[in-house]
Amino acid sequence: MPMIKTNLQNQTMTVLKTIRSAALVLGGFTISCMLLMAPAQAGSAVTAVATDAQQAMLLSDDAQLAANKKLVFDFWRVVIEAGQLELAPQYLSDEYIQHNPNIADGRTAFVAFFAKFSKHSAAQPHIRSPLVNIVAEGPYVTLVFVQTLPDPAQPGKTYTTTAFDMFRLSQGKIVEHWDSMHKS
């Protein structure tokens, strides 16, 4: 029996090494591809944090990371959710790089895009979208959200997954953005 366990452990280690090697070559795309090839099986539903818990997400032992989180948090509340596009220069650099396939680079292009549908309102003290987490590392801040989508396998039903918006900051401004949007 110990020999079977050892062979199984060796096979598992070989698979893990192969996955790690592929991950180094292909980056984050590897996990997505593996998930697409795996049998469909439901995971746990994604849940947002309570709005009063959002302030705790802004805390960090590193003052710069805390400041970066706060800047992105405020940008989202004020510019994205409250539609106060006139305040975009306070948060975005003029040379803002946009990796969303539907929006051109530059602060001017960002404002023009959101002006098509944004409604000016008072900013709330919290992010209204269902927020899961705020993560900061170096000059990057990522907002993670619950996303509810129609279930293609079960018409009339929905499922939850996550969506993200990641920002790179420099000199107190957002200079670059990535998200999980598809071309529309």
Backbone bond lengths (Angstrom), bond angles and torsions (degrees), N, CA, C in turn:
res aa  C-N    CA-C-N  psi(-1)  N-CA   C-N-CA  omega(-1)  CA-C   N-CA-C  phi
1 M - - - 1.458 - - 1.531 111.84 -
2 P 1.341 120.18 -42.53 1.459 119.44 179.11 1.523 112.58 -58.37
3 M 1.351 117.99 -33.00 1.460 121.35 -179.49 1.524 110.54 -65.42
4 I 1.342 117.80 -40.41 1.463 121.58 178.12 1.515 109.99 -62.68
5 K 1.320 116.09 -45.10 1.460 119.94 179.07 1.526 110.45 -60.96
6 T 1.327 117.35 -42.15 1.458 121.20 -180.00 1.522 110.55 -64.55
7 N 1.345 118.43 -43.36 1.459 120.97 177.77 1.523 111.16 -62.36
8 L 1.318 117.00 -41.54 1.459 121.06 177.86 1.527 110.57 -63.55
9 Q 1.327 116.46 -42.28 1.465 119.96 177.73 1.523 110.54 -62.41
10 N 1.336 117.36 -41.73 1.467 121.08 179.42 1.523 111.07 -64.27
11 Q 1.339 117.04 -42.06 1.460 120.44 177.83 1.531 110.74 -63.37
12 T 1.320 116.80 -41.85 1.461 121.54 178.65 1.517 110.49 -62.48
13 M 1.329 116.53 -43.75 1.471 120.27 179.61 1.525 110.60 -64.05
14 T 1.333 117.54 -39.07 1.458 121.15 178.78 1.525 110.41 -63.38
15 V 1.327 117.28 -44.36 1.459 121.52 177.94 1.528 110.01 -61.60
16 L 1.338 117.06 -45.73 1.468 120.47 -179.98 1.520 111.54 -62.03
17 K 1.336 117.85 -40.95 1.474 121.11 178.33 1.524 110.28 -63.57
18 T 1.337 116.47 -40.14 1.463 120.53 178.70 1.526 110.66 -63.86
19 I 1.321 116.11 -43.31 1.462 120.48 178.74 1.524 110.29 -63.27
20 R 1.340 116.72 -44.55 1.477 119.64 178.96 1.515 110.72 -61.21
21 S 1.348 117.70 -41.98 1.463 120.86 179.17 1.515 110.80 -62.71
22 A 1.328 116.21 -44.30 1.459 120.34 178.65 1.523 110.44 -63.23
23 A 1.315 116.32 -38.62 1.467 120.30 180.00 1.515 110.57 -63.49
24 L 1.325 116.92 -38.26 1.467 119.64 178.59 1.520 110.77 -65.73
25 V 1.334 116.75 -36.76 1.454 120.47 -178.83 1.518 111.51 -76.75
26 L 1.317 117.49 -43.09 1.454 121.32 -172.15 1.515 115.31 -102.63
27 G 1.298 118.96 -7.87 1.454 121.74 -179.45 1.516 111.70 69.13
28 G 1.346 116.74 -154.07 1.457 122.83 -176.58 1.518 113.43 -61.20
29 F 1.332 117.58 -20.36 1.452 121.32 -179.51 1.525 111.05 -59.63
30 T 1.343 117.13 -29.47 1.455 121.81 -177.51 1.516 111.74 -57.87
31 I 1.304 117.56 -48.84 1.456 120.90 -178.40 1.520 109.99 -61.95
32 S 1.326 117.50 -43.52 1.457 120.21 178.65 1.522 111.20 -59.74
33 C 1.325 117.30 -43.68 1.456 120.70 -179.86 1.522 110.80 -64.70
34 M 1.327 116.44 -42.74 1.462 119.71 179.97 1.522 110.10 -63.52
35 L 1.307 117.35 -38.79 1.457 119.79 179.39 1.520 111.25 -66.76
36 L 1.320 116.87 -35.80 1.460 119.96 178.84 1.524 111.07 -67.86
37 M 1.333 117.11 -31.77 1.453 120.92 -179.18 1.522 112.35 -83.29
38 A 1.326 117.43 -18.26 1.457 121.22 -177.63 1.522 110.47 -74.62
39 P 1.336 116.86 153.75 1.464 118.53 176.08 1.523 110.23 -59.86
40 A 1.331 116.45 142.67 1.461 120.61 -179.73 1.516 109.63 -66.15
41 Q 1.295 114.25 127.50 1.456 119.63 178.76 1.519 106.34 -154.44
42 A 1.301 115.82 133.76 1.459 121.15 -174.27 1.515 110.95 -73.50
43 G 1.302 115.33 139.21 1.455 121.28 173.49 1.519 108.85 -100.26
44 S 1.291 115.11 -168.65 1.462 120.23 179.38 1.519 110.12 -74.59
45 A 1.304 115.92 146.52 1.462 121.16 176.84 1.533 108.92 -65.35
46 V 1.302 116.42 145.72 1.458 122.31 178.27 1.519 107.94 -87.70
47 T 1.321 116.66 134.61 1.458 120.14 178.72 1.523 110.23 -124.98
48 A 1.305 115.15 147.03 1.470 121.67 178.63 1.526 109.41 -88.12
49 V 1.323 114.79 160.24 1.462 119.79 174.37 1.519 108.66 -83.03
50 A 1.300 116.06 156.79 1.462 120.73 175.85 1.528 108.56 -64.06
51 T 1.322 116.29 145.66 1.469 119.64 -177.22 1.522 112.29 -59.08
52 D 1.336 118.20 -32.22 1.464 118.89 -179.99 1.526 112.33 -73.42
53 A 1.322 118.03 -11.29 1.472 121.35 177.65 1.530 111.89 -90.46
54 Q 1.326 117.34 -7.95 1.464 119.97 -177.62 1.525 112.94 -63.38
55 Q 1.315 117.75 -36.73 1.468 120.08 -179.01 1.526 111.07 -59.94
56 A 1.327 117.43 -36.10 1.463 121.06 179.48 1.526 111.13 -64.08
57 M 1.329 117.56 -28.53 1.466 121.41 178.58 1.520 112.47 -67.99
58 L 1.323 116.52 -19.60 1.463 120.66 -178.36 1.528 112.03 -81.07
59 L 1.300 117.01 -12.57 1.461 121.42 -177.06 1.524 111.29 -74.81
60 S 1.328 115.23 146.89 1.460 121.88 175.38 1.521 107.62 -159.88
61 D 1.318 116.27 147.98 1.464 120.05 174.29 1.522 110.92 -68.49
62 D 1.320 116.27 -21.03 1.464 122.82 179.23 1.527 108.33 -95.69
63 A 1.315 117.63 116.11 1.471 122.10 -176.22 1.529 112.04 -60.02
64 Q 1.340 117.72 -36.34 1.468 120.03 -179.84 1.522 111.29 -68.29
65 L 1.331 117.13 -41.22 1.469 119.90 177.60 1.523 110.64 -63.80
66 A 1.328 116.97 -40.66 1.465 120.83 177.58 1.531 110.28 -61.97
67 A 1.332 117.15 -42.86 1.471 121.23 179.27 1.532 110.47 -64.87
68 N 1.333 116.83 -40.84 1.468 120.38 178.92 1.529 110.79 -63.69
69 K 1.332 116.63 -44.09 1.465 120.46 178.01 1.522 110.80 -60.03
70 K 1.314 116.38 -44.02 1.470 121.56 -178.00 1.531 110.53 -63.74
71 L 1.323 116.95 -41.86 1.464 120.10 -179.60 1.535 110.31 -61.96
72 V 1.330 117.39 -45.94 1.465 120.69 -179.72 1.530 110.22 -67.78
73 F 1.316 117.00 -42.17 1.471 122.28 177.55 1.533 110.15 -57.13
74 D 1.322 116.96 -48.24 1.469 120.92 179.89 1.524 111.91 -67.00
75 F 1.329 117.00 -40.90 1.461 121.06 176.49 1.530 109.97 -56.17
76 W 1.325 116.73 -46.53 1.459 120.41 -177.85 1.527 111.14 -63.57
77 R 1.335 115.85 -46.14 1.472 120.27 -178.12 1.521 111.84 -64.84
78 V 1.326 115.43 -46.46 1.464 121.60 -170.87 1.532 112.59 -82.75
79 V 1.329 116.78 -52.09 1.466 120.16 -173.97 1.525 111.78 -85.49
80 I 1.321 117.25 -50.99 1.471 119.67 -176.12 1.529 111.17 -72.37
81 E 1.326 117.19 -55.80 1.468 119.20 -173.66 1.522 113.76 -80.95
82 A 1.325 117.99 -39.33 1.471 119.39 -178.19 1.527 112.39 -90.19
83 G 1.335 117.49 -4.48 1.455 120.69 175.75 1.518 114.78 65.40
84 Q 1.320 117.47 23.02 1.462 121.23 179.64 1.535 108.83 -85.05
85 L 1.326 113.94 68.83 1.460 121.57 -174.29 1.523 113.01 -64.38
86 E 1.315 116.78 -23.94 1.477 119.85 177.60 1.530 111.32 -64.04
87 L 1.339 117.32 -17.77 1.469 121.47 178.81 1.523 112.85 -93.64
88 A 1.332 117.95 1.37 1.464 120.99 179.64 1.531 112.65 -54.48
89 P 1.360 119.95 -39.08 1.460 119.21 179.38 1.539 113.85 -61.33
90 Q 1.305 117.19 -23.20 1.466 121.04 177.81 1.537 110.84 -69.01
91 Y 1.332 116.98 -25.44 1.462 121.91 -174.08 1.525 114.27 -113.44
92 L 1.331 117.89 -34.67 1.462 122.41 -173.89 1.517 111.87 -105.75
93 S 1.336 116.67 138.64 1.462 119.56 173.11 1.530 108.02 -73.62
94 D 1.307 116.51 157.26 1.461 120.89 179.20 1.527 110.03 -64.84
95 E 1.333 116.88 -31.18 1.462 122.60 -177.98 1.531 112.00 -91.76
96 Y 1.304 117.31 22.34 1.462 124.62 -178.91 1.531 111.36 -46.39
97 I 1.345 116.23 127.95 1.466 122.47 179.11 1.527 107.93 -100.79
98 Q 1.324 115.55 127.90 1.464 121.85 -175.02 1.531 109.62 -115.57
99 H 1.324 116.91 123.13 1.465 120.94 178.32 1.524 112.57 -101.67
100 N 1.323 118.46 6.42 1.458 122.23 172.72 1.528 105.94 -74.52
101 P 1.339 119.08 128.69 1.465 120.06 -175.30 1.529 114.66 -69.32
102 N 1.333 117.65 -4.98 1.468 120.86 -177.65 1.520 113.89 -104.23
103 I 1.324 117.41 -4.70 1.467 121.15 -174.44 1.526 108.87 -129.55
104 A 1.316 116.99 133.77 1.466 121.52 179.08 1.534 110.72 -74.98
105 D 1.315 115.74 163.88 1.462 121.68 175.73 1.529 110.37 -67.50
106 G 1.337 114.95 158.39 1.457 121.66 174.48 1.519 112.47 98.94
107 R 1.333 114.76 145.26 1.469 120.77 178.71 1.523 111.21 -62.19
108 T 1.313 117.54 -39.72 1.463 121.12 -179.79 1.534 110.62 -60.72
109 A 1.327 116.95 -42.91 1.466 120.94 178.71 1.526 110.70 -66.14
110 F 1.336 117.20 -38.69 1.463 121.73 177.51 1.532 109.81 -59.36
111 V 1.311 116.65 -50.35 1.468 121.41 -178.46 1.534 110.04 -62.61
112 A 1.330 117.42 -43.67 1.474 120.69 -179.92 1.528 111.01 -61.42
113 F 1.331 117.12 -40.39 1.465 120.85 179.76 1.528 110.91 -64.45
114 F 1.335 117.14 -50.25 1.461 120.18 -176.05 1.531 112.63 -73.75
115 A 1.327 117.68 -21.85 1.463 120.69 177.98 1.528 111.52 -64.83
116 K 1.334 117.61 -22.51 1.462 121.60 -179.47 1.525 112.53 -65.42
117 F 1.338 117.51 -27.65 1.471 118.48 -175.04 1.521 115.18 -139.52
118 S 1.328 118.66 -6.55 1.467 120.27 -179.83 1.518 111.02 -69.73
119 K 1.303 115.68 142.36 1.464 122.43 175.02 1.516 107.60 -115.09
120 H 1.320 116.26 121.56 1.468 122.16 -178.93 1.521 109.44 -65.78
121 S 1.340 116.39 129.05 1.463 121.43 178.47 1.527 109.06 -151.60
122 A 1.296 116.11 175.54 1.463 120.68 176.80 1.526 108.99 -73.82
123 A 1.329 116.03 138.06 1.466 120.46 177.01 1.522 109.36 -72.67
124 Q 1.308 115.97 138.52 1.460 122.18 177.25 1.528 109.50 -87.65
125 P 1.316 119.04 160.62 1.465 120.89 179.38 1.531 113.10 -74.89
126 H 1.333 116.59 -5.26 1.455 121.24 -179.37 1.530 108.20 -137.29
127 I 1.321 116.10 166.21 1.459 121.37 174.44 1.525 107.26 -78.07
128 R 1.320 116.02 127.44 1.472 120.58 -177.93 1.525 112.43 -77.18
129 S 1.316 117.36 -32.57 1.465 120.66 178.38 1.520 108.64 -62.28
130 P 1.334 118.11 151.35 1.473 120.48 -176.12 1.533 111.77 -70.60
131 L 1.306 115.64 94.85 1.461 123.42 -174.73 1.525 111.13 -84.57
132 V 1.326 116.04 134.02 1.460 122.38 177.60 1.523 110.29 -99.05
133 N 1.355 116.16 -43.95 1.462 119.19 -177.19 1.523 110.51 -164.24
134 I 1.337 114.65 161.40 1.460 123.42 171.45 1.523 105.00 -126.23
135 V 1.328 116.59 121.17 1.453 121.24 -176.57 1.528 108.23 -121.73
136 A 1.325 116.74 134.62 1.467 120.64 178.51 1.521 109.62 -129.73
137 E 1.314 114.57 138.26 1.461 121.98 175.89 1.518 106.83 -149.16
138 G 1.325 116.58 120.48 1.462 119.64 -177.68 1.517 109.89 57.40
139 P 1.346 117.79 -132.67 1.467 119.99 -178.64 1.528 113.61 -85.88
140 Y 1.339 117.82 7.87 1.459 121.57 -175.85 1.520 112.33 -105.32
141 V 1.335 115.63 139.49 1.464 122.29 174.15 1.520 106.71 -131.01
142 T 1.331 115.80 131.34 1.463 120.95 179.31 1.516 109.99 -120.22
143 L 1.324 115.42 129.22 1.461 122.46 171.69 1.524 106.43 -99.79
144 V 1.325 116.44 130.25 1.459 121.86 179.16 1.529 107.63 -114.31
145 F 1.326 116.63 129.56 1.459 122.45 -175.63 1.517 111.82 -122.88
146 V 1.325 115.81 155.08 1.458 121.72 167.75 1.518 106.66 -76.58
147 Q 1.308 115.72 136.76 1.457 120.35 175.58 1.529 106.81 -126.27
148 T 1.319 117.06 126.70 1.458 122.19 178.12 1.519 107.83 -106.55
149 L 1.327 115.91 124.82 1.460 121.74 -175.54 1.525 110.86 -128.15
150 P 1.344 117.06 157.33 1.466 119.82 174.93 1.532 109.47 -65.81
151 D 1.298 117.05 137.59 1.460 121.70 179.41 1.525 108.78 -81.25
152 P 1.340 118.67 113.64 1.469 119.89 -177.75 1.523 112.97 -66.62
153 A 1.315 117.20 -22.26 1.460 120.83 -179.31 1.527 112.56 -86.26
154 Q 1.349 115.80 -18.92 1.461 120.17 -177.37 1.526 109.42 -135.68
155 P 1.333 117.71 85.75 1.467 120.57 -178.94 1.532 111.80 -51.73
156 G 1.322 115.32 137.99 1.456 121.26 -179.35 1.523 113.31 88.69
157 K 1.325 117.42 -8.08 1.462 120.84 179.14 1.528 109.48 -112.18
158 T 1.319 115.67 161.37 1.457 121.50 178.63 1.531 109.39 -124.91
159 Y 1.312 114.15 167.31 1.456 120.83 173.40 1.519 108.10 -140.39
160 T 1.318 116.50 162.65 1.464 119.76 177.66 1.522 109.87 -108.95
161 T 1.302 113.96 147.19 1.448 122.62 174.58 1.525 106.41 -147.27
162 T 1.304 118.06 -169.06 1.462 119.88 179.27 1.524 110.55 -115.98
163 A 1.296 114.29 153.79 1.459 123.22 172.41 1.521 105.78 -130.81
164 F 1.306 116.68 156.92 1.457 118.82 -179.57 1.518 111.29 -139.26
165 D 1.309 114.21 156.65 1.459 122.92 169.05 1.518 105.46 -132.65
166 M 1.321 116.47 122.31 1.460 121.05 -179.86 1.523 108.74 -116.29
167 F 1.313 115.32 136.78 1.454 122.40 -176.68 1.518 110.07 -124.58
168 R 1.334 115.97 144.46 1.467 121.58 170.20 1.515 107.26 -110.14
169 L 1.326 115.87 133.38 1.458 121.26 -178.35 1.520 110.55 -112.61
170 S 1.305 115.36 150.14 1.457 122.45 174.27 1.518 108.00 -151.83
171 Q 1.306 116.47 132.32 1.465 122.83 178.03 1.532 111.95 51.82
172 G 1.330 116.42 42.16 1.463 120.93 174.44 1.511 115.64 75.55
173 K 1.331 117.94 16.50 1.472 121.59 178.84 1.524 109.57 -135.31
174 I 1.316 115.58 155.63 1.456 120.99 172.77 1.526 107.30 -79.72
175 V 1.340 115.70 124.86 1.464 119.92 -177.17 1.528 112.87 -113.88
176 E 1.356 116.39 -12.82 1.456 119.05 -177.93 1.524 109.75 -156.49
177 H 1.332 116.20 149.90 1.466 122.43 -176.90 1.520 111.87 -142.68
178 W 1.335 116.01 137.69 1.450 124.08 172.47 1.520 107.76 -127.10
179 D 1.321 116.71 150.50 1.460 120.02 173.14 1.520 109.16 -151.30
180 S 1.308 115.94 -177.08 1.461 120.55 -176.76 1.534 111.79 -103.34
181 M 1.320 117.11 24.54 1.472 120.98 -178.55 1.536 111.30 -75.75
182 H 1.305 114.39 150.77 1.461 121.87 175.12 1.516 108.27 -104.65
183 K 1.304 116.79 157.82 1.469 121.06 178.86 1.520 109.98 -63.96
184 S 1.334 115.43 132.82 1.468 118.67 179.15 1.512 110.85 -113.67
